């Protein structure tokens, strides 16, 4: 392998790009483009094989096309065209879109009735969102899962935000060697998004590092059941089976 190239970093970029598509399908536009900003930044900063770069460029172009054609995106930003194969230009443009949206979300309302109320309008939404996130996290950490599920309800934005947070925690814990904490974080993420095969994959990898091969197999089996075409999962399953048999 060429010096400086770490395939696991490239895999993370591919997974984040897949999550961008999931958020786009759910019409969580701001979450989708914020994740996409990370994808472009990491793509520019990560050395990779020519074959990986070609595949990633194609997937990036495909996502940009889907994004610009999505009605939910057009409703917010109007007609937008991204330039294929021009990551630097698209990243700069994307940052402008996100900056404009963040300014809209943080700007105070001008109506006189809101001046005396610091929790009105968008400010209230931010406070309520953060408070609900913390409350749900506390319930999950206490093991009160039914109460946490009830509080999440059908709010996909909150579920996605929490899932991504726990997934990021799991990755960080695994890299630090805190494997039990990583397992719990990934389990929390799966509780919130049980149909995400990538989370089961991440959990399986931690079990492998612990040498718990049966648990690793069970975890990746769940991921493959969700997505029978999950090629990375099938490769991992083959690796696990060699150590079990």
Secondary structure per residue as TSV (DSSP state, phi and psi in degrees):
chain	resnum	aa	ss	phi	psi
A	1	X	-	360.0	141.2
A	2	X	-	-63.7	147.9
A	3	X	T	-59.5	136.2
A	4	X	T	87.1	-8.6
A	5	X	-	-93.6	122.7
A	6	X	-	-119.7	108.7
A	7	X	H	-62.6	-30.3
A	8	X	H	-64.0	-31.7
A	9	X	H	-67.5	-38.1
A	10	X	H	-66.5	-39.5
A	11	X	H	-61.0	-39.1
A	12	X	H	-62.1	-40.3
A	13	X	H	-62.9	-44.7
A	14	X	H	-60.1	-41.8
A	15	X	H	-66.6	-39.2
A	16	X	H	-65.9	-36.1
A	17	X	H	-66.7	-38.2
A	18	X	H	-62.3	-39.0
A	19	X	H	-67.3	-32.9
A	20	X	H	-57.2	-43.4
A	21	X	H	-66.5	-39.3
A	22	X	H	-62.0	-46.8
A	23	X	H	-64.8	-34.3
A	24	X	H	-66.1	-43.1
A	25	X	H	-62.5	-32.0
A	26	X	T	-84.1	-0.1
A	27	X	T	66.4	24.6
A	28	X	-	-89.4	74.9
A	29	X	H	-63.1	-45.6
A	30	X	H	-65.1	-40.9
A	31	X	H	-62.6	-39.7
A	32	X	H	-64.8	-47.8
A	33	X	H	-75.7	-25.9
A	34	X	H	-67.5	-43.0
A	35	X	H	-63.3	-38.3
A	36	X	H	-66.0	-34.1
A	37	X	H	-58.1	-44.6
A	38	X	H	-61.1	-40.3
A	39	X	H	-59.6	-47.9
A	40	X	H	-66.2	-40.5
A	41	X	H	-62.9	-44.6
A	42	X	H	-68.6	-34.8
A	43	X	H	-62.5	-42.7
A	44	X	H	-67.7	-31.3
A	45	X	H	-94.0	-7.9
A	46	X	-	-107.9	119.8
A	47	X	-	-66.3	140.1
A	48	X	-	-152.2	161.5
A	49	X	-	-65.8	153.8
A	50	X	H	-59.8	-37.5
A	51	X	H	-66.3	-40.3
A	52	X	H	-66.3	-40.7
A	53	X	H	-63.3	-40.7
A	54	X	H	-64.4	-45.3
A	55	X	H	-65.5	-41.2
A	56	X	H	-67.5	-39.4
A	57	X	H	-61.2	-41.8
A	58	X	H	-65.5	-43.6
A	59	X	H	-65.9	-35.8
A	60	X	H	-65.2	-45.4
A	61	X	H	-60.2	-41.6
A	62	X	H	-63.6	-42.9
A	63	X	H	-63.6	-43.9
A	64	X	H	-60.1	-38.6
A	65	X	H	-64.2	-46.4
A	66	X	H	-62.3	-40.2
A	67	X	H	-63.6	-49.4
A	68	X	H	-66.2	-24.5
A	69	X	H	-91.9	-11.0
A	70	X	-	-70.5	129.3
A	71	X	H	-63.3	-37.2
A	72	X	H	-62.3	-35.5
A	73	X	H	-70.7	-43.9
A	74	X	H	-62.2	-35.2
A	75	X	H	-62.7	-28.8
A	76	X	H	-92.3	-46.8
A	77	X	H	-111.3	-7.0
A	78	X	-	78.5	-172.0
A	79	X	S	-68.5	126.7
A	80	X	-	-135.3	138.9
A	81	X	-	-121.7	126.1
A	82	X	-	-94.7	152.6
A	83	X	-	-95.4	120.3
A	84	X	T	-60.4	141.1
A	85	X	T	66.9	11.9
A	86	X	-	-118.8	77.6
A	87	X	H	-64.9	-43.8
A	88	X	H	-59.8	-47.6
A	89	X	H	-65.4	-43.8
A	90	X	H	-65.5	-35.5
A	91	X	H	-64.9	-44.9
A	92	X	H	-61.2	-42.4
A	93	X	H	-66.1	-41.9
A	94	X	H	-62.7	-40.4
A	95	X	H	-61.0	-35.5
A	96	X	H	-65.2	-43.1
A	97	X	H	-60.9	-45.1
A	98	X	H	-66.6	-40.5
A	99	X	H	-62.5	-42.6
A	100	X	H	-62.2	-44.0
A	101	X	H	-65.5	-40.9
A	102	X	H	-65.6	-36.0
A	103	X	H	-66.0	-39.7
A	104	X	H	-63.0	-39.1
A	105	X	H	-72.4	-28.3
A	106	X	H	-99.5	-11.4
A	107	X	S	-72.5	137.6
A	108	X	-	-71.9	146.7
A	109	X	-	-73.3	151.2
A	110	X	-	-94.4	-13.8
A	111	X	-	-60.9	139.2
A	112	X	H	-61.9	-29.8
A	113	X	H	-66.6	-17.7
A	114	X	H	-94.4	-14.2
A	115	X	H	-61.3	-38.0
A	116	X	T	-87.1	-0.2
A	117	X	-	-119.4	99.4
A	118	X	T	-68.7	-10.0
A	119	X	T	-109.9	23.6
A	120	X	S	-88.8	164.7
A	121	X	H	55.7	-134.7
A	122	X	H	-65.2	-32.0
A	123	X	H	-61.7	-41.2
A	124	X	H	-63.6	-43.0
A	125	X	H	-59.9	-41.2
A	126	X	H	-65.6	-43.7
A	127	X	H	-64.1	-45.0
A	128	X	H	-64.0	-42.8
A	129	X	H	-60.1	-49.7
A	130	X	H	-63.6	-40.5
A	131	X	H	-64.9	-40.9
A	132	X	H	-68.0	-39.7
A	133	X	H	-57.1	-47.9
A	134	X	H	-64.9	-38.8
A	135	X	H	-66.1	-42.7
A	136	X	H	-66.0	-41.7
A	137	X	H	-59.8	-42.2
A	138	X	H	-62.8	-42.6
A	139	X	H	-64.1	-41.8
A	140	X	H	-63.6	-44.6
A	141	X	H	-66.5	-25.6
A	142	X	T	-84.7	-6.6
A	143	X	T	82.9	11.2
A	144	X	-	-89.4	71.0
A	145	X	H	-72.2	-36.7
A	146	X	H	-64.4	-39.1
A	147	X	H	-67.3	-39.1
A	148	X	H	-64.5	-42.8
A	149	X	H	-62.3	-40.1
A	150	X	H	-64.4	-38.5
A	151	X	H	-71.3	-36.1
A	152	X	H	-65.1	-41.9
A	153	X	T	58.2	-132.0
A	154	X	T	-105.3	17.4
A	155	X	-	-80.7	94.5
A	156	X	H	-67.7	-28.2
A	157	X	H	-64.3	-45.3
A	158	X	H	-67.1	-45.7
A	159	X	H	-59.3	-43.1
A	160	X	H	-66.7	-41.7
A	161	X	H	-61.0	-47.0
A	162	X	H	-66.9	-42.3
A	163	X	H	-58.4	-47.2
A	164	X	H	-63.6	-37.9
A	165	X	H	-63.4	-46.3
A	166	X	H	-68.1	-37.3
A	167	X	H	-63.2	-43.8
A	168	X	H	-62.6	-40.2
A	169	X	H	-60.6	-45.4
A	170	X	H	-59.5	-43.8
A	171	X	H	-62.6	-44.2
A	172	X	H	-63.8	-44.6
A	173	X	H	-62.1	-41.9
A	174	X	H	-61.7	-42.9
A	175	X	H	-64.9	-30.3
A	176	X	H	-83.6	-4.6
A	177	X	T	82.8	9.8
A	178	X	-	-90.9	74.3
A	179	X	H	-70.5	-37.8
A	180	X	H	-65.1	-39.5
A	181	X	H	-67.2	-36.5
A	182	X	H	-64.1	-43.0
A	183	X	H	-59.2	-46.0
A	184	X	H	-64.4	-39.4
A	185	X	H	-63.4	-44.6
A	186	X	H	-67.3	-35.1
A	187	X	H	-63.5	-39.5
A	188	X	H	-63.3	-41.3
A	189	X	H	-63.4	-41.5
A	190	X	H	-66.4	-35.5
A	191	X	H	-57.6	-37.5
A	192	X	H	-82.8	-34.5
A	193	X	-	-133.9	70.8
A	194	X	T	-64.0	-18.5
A	195	X	T	-95.6	14.5
A	196	X	-	-95.8	105.1
A	197	X	H	-63.4	-27.9
A	198	X	H	-64.1	-32.3
A	199	X	H	-68.5	-40.1
A	200	X	H	-65.5	-34.6
A	201	X	H	-62.9	-47.1
A	202	X	H	-61.5	-41.4
A	203	X	H	-63.7	-42.7
A	204	X	H	-59.8	-40.5
A	205	X	H	-62.4	-37.0
A	206	X	H	-66.8	-42.5
A	207	X	H	-61.2	-36.7
A	208	X	H	-61.5	-44.6
A	209	X	H	-63.7	-28.4
A	210	X	H	-83.2	-8.8
A	211	X	T	77.6	17.8
A	212	X	-	-97.7	82.0
A	213	X	H	-71.7	-35.0
A	214	X	H	-65.5	-44.8
A	215	X	H	-63.5	-37.1
A	216	X	H	-62.3	-42.8
A	217	X	H	-64.5	-43.5
A	218	X	H	-61.4	-39.9
A	219	X	H	-65.3	-46.9
A	220	X	H	-74.1	-27.3
A	221	X	H	-59.3	-41.0
A	222	X	H	-61.7	-40.5
A	223	X	H	-65.1	-40.6
A	224	X	H	-70.3	-33.3
A	225	X	H	-63.5	-36.5
A	226	X	H	-67.3	-44.3
A	227	X	-	-132.9	93.4
A	228	X	T	-59.9	-17.2
A	229	X	T	-96.3	16.5
A	230	X	-	-74.6	89.6
A	231	X	H	-63.9	-41.9
A	232	X	H	-62.1	-37.7
A	233	X	H	-65.2	-40.1
A	234	X	H	-66.0	-38.5
A	235	X	H	-64.5	-42.8
A	236	X	H	-64.7	-39.1
A	237	X	H	-61.1	-42.9
A	238	X	H	-61.0	-41.2
A	239	X	H	-63.0	-43.3
A	240	X	H	-65.6	-44.1
A	241	X	H	-60.2	-33.2
A	242	X	H	-64.2	-31.0
A	243	X	H	-87.8	-19.4
A	244	X	H	-85.7	-41.1
A	245	X	-	-76.5	360.0
